[in-house]
Amino acid sequence: MSRRVLPSSQLTIDLARLRHNHQIVRQAAGSVPVAAMVKANGYGLGAAEVSAALAADGCTEFFVAHVGEGIPVRAAVPDAKIHVLNGAMPGTEPDLIAHNLVPVLNSLEQIDLWRTSASGAGRPLGATVHFDTGMSRLGLAADETAELLNDPARLDGLAVGHVMSHLASADVAGSNQPAGQLELFAPIRARFPNATASLANSAGIFLGSAYHFDMGRPGIALYGGTPLTDGSNPMAQVVTLEAPIVQVRNVAPGEHIGYGATHTMDRAGKVATVALGYADGFLRSSSGRGTGYVGGHAIPIIGRVSMDLITLDVSDVPEEALWLGAPVELIGDQAPIDDVASRAGSIANELLTDLGTRYQRVYVNE
Amino acid sequence: MSRRVLPSSQLTIDLARLRHNHQIVRQAAGSVPVAAMVKANGYGLGAAEVSAALAADGCTEFFVAHVGEGIPVRAAVPDAKIHVLNGAMPGTEPDLIAHNLVPVLNSLEQIDLWRTSASGAGRPLGATVHFDTGMSRLGLAADETAELLNDPARLDGLAVGHVMSHLASADVAGSNQPAGQLELFAPIRARFPNATASLANSAGIFLGSAYHFDMGRPGIALYGGTPLTDGSNPMAQVVTLEAPIVQVRNVAPGEHIGYGATHTMDRAGKVATVALGYADGFLRSSSGRGTGYVGGHAIPIIGRVSMDLITLDVSDVPEEALWLGAPVELIGDQAPIDDVASRAGSIANELLTDLGTRYQRVYVNE
């Protein structure tokens, strides 16, 4: 076995697996295309790289949250349609227009703001309209929806190409909320016969064709998180996160490990300290609850996750698998993102979007 | 009242308050100087900006975790001494030498590696040696410490300018662990009469002069987190985090808010959606537990923190304090970092180092 040595932590992003996931989601979406969520820097994996890979795989529409996120995506996919979920915020209109970004209009106030921009531009401006159907977060509320449907002239001057809503509980097994949202959205959607429509996020796509309308909007499934609620996962792991061993020490029974002495050794053993911490986005709530892998051996995280370091029990690992700079897998095929997140009391979305900036980032299979 | 409008979230870093905290810590450290922890990008606030501000305020030594972090700090403070906590990792020696960074040697293996570098360089290389005294994370373990003290020639060729250890429980009220670590460190330190020595982090400095040796090593206290265990905080808040309102909606009793419908309105009211989420480092564990402030009104976070958005109950806030783009304070004088972190089940260190990259960053009082 060659002794692979990492000078610092490494994040490997497998673009072939990303494209594989794209195809699985497309298949689940049946006859309709899917638009990729690439907000939050492509779920932490690099919005430009992810967008370009998906565009090369046939994806033609993308969603970001902020105008500032849309600009680098536009550079990566010059011909794609890019929606901005936060919509037209005061002061962002020039950038929306300059970079050909389509705001998702979430309220009558945003509709009016964008109409004013269209009037100033002297031409119809593209728009997506978001209707809330039970999430109570973004999108026209019931009262505003009624007002708009009674006064469609409020959209004059805008080219509404897409209407959407968002499912709150598609990932909650047995929830009746998706069906309720579907029932509310269908008649609204019918009022926009010239626009395409979408409702389903990753989990929603797998709820079946009733939820597909004209487009799916997958996010986490593309990046390897499961869209299913039965505990299985048809997606490939896209991310591998490895951190080097900085030190291995012998510890005696009764010795304490880490801040607050939260872990005490119950036998003589060995502890490995690895160069990765919560400042790298590895959630502190993983303290004493996670597992790493070195040379194929599972090694439990013991003690608190600290800012730049974690400590793992390597008592049962042979000496020859431990060396200065040896890579420890914290996320990957042995430690899928859903499992790592769940052990920290969170979800894969937070795990990925918290990934920090101190890694060496490596893209493979471009 | 002028209607201040934010197009996107804004992180304001007050460098006068940073310098104020530096002076408070210096005062607590009495006659010895302090070295600033600027690892993890200066606790998320910008290592270059923070280092330059502290150097201008008299700070001459700095600590980072990784070699890669030392390089921009070197550019910001050309004359300072910069220690690298992870020490000499295989492959990083050329950068350590080129940028005049001092590795903190944590093991006999790292000592041997750095000696080899010194031999190759043909001159003594600067080094800090870290002895573990109960943290069991980084630093020579008891067996390695004994071995080194019995064979000091192992350090030949190295210019050991500093020796250190690290307190595991200085922030745990009533812990007897610091006193035990002090007792172990004092005789080790005595074996290096030509080196300076340090033991105390922020909380350790406030434990009293026995812990001061020749230098304090404050981190979180500089950035506004309390170094005290009695619930009080003598430090100034350095960071203000504000996010704009994207939408305000009317909600009826019984309406659900956000993913998983975890919050249900018990009365008619209003919900504000704000452009900030866990992708911005605002921990998802704040779901349903945090508080924001708009126009001086406290507004509880309701429902789940999502990737790019949070929802807050603004039912009791007058209409005139709510507008598209209105700034909501999530961290600041009204929401100190320790309180915000504690509500999320975490600590200020994680809150700051998780701060994302989508903010407009503004430095004031440079």
Interface residues (C-beta under 8 A of the other chain):
Chain A: V5 P7 S8 K39 A40 N41 G44 A65 H66 V67 G68 E69 L85 N86 G87 M89 P90 G91 T92 N106 S107 E109 Q110 L113 D132 G134 M135 S136 R137 L138 A141 D143 E144 A168 S169 D171 V172 S175 Q177 P244 V246 Q247 R249 N250 V251 E255 H256 I257 G258 Y259 G260 A261 V271 T273 A275 G277 Y278 A279 G281 R284 S285 G303 S306 M307 D308 L309 T311 L324 G325 G345 S346 I347 N349 E350 T353 D354 T357 R358
Chain B: V5 P7 S8 K39 A40 N41 G44 A65 H66 V67 G68 E69 L85 N86 G87 M89 P90 G91 T92 N106 S107 E109 Q110 L113 D132 G134 M135 S136 R137 L138 A141 D143 E144 A168 S169 V172 S175 Q177 P244 V246 Q247 R249 N250 V251 E255 H256 I257 G258 Y259 G260 A261 V271 T273 A275 G277 Y278 A279 G281 R284 S285 G303 S306 M307 D308 L309 T311 L324 G325 G345 S346 I347 N349 E350 T353 D354 T357 R358
